[in-house]
Amino acid sequence: MMDTYGIMRAFADSWFLIAMFAFFVGAALFAFRPGSNKVHKDIANIPFRHEDKPAGDRD
């Protein structure tokens, strides 16, 4: 019978590797989907929104 380490090692070497690869592919597809270009450009321009004066406090 296998010990706990052997079971976890076998799981990490097979199924967890496949799951992490699938997560990576899903995250990459989500980041580079066609509709996200506008969102990424808007987020990239946040530092340049208040070029004339600093942003006010929201308190």
Secondary structure, 3 states (H helix, E strand, C coil): CCCHHHHHHHHHHCHHHHHHHHHHHHHHHHHCCHHHHHHHHHHHCHHHCCCCCCCCCCC
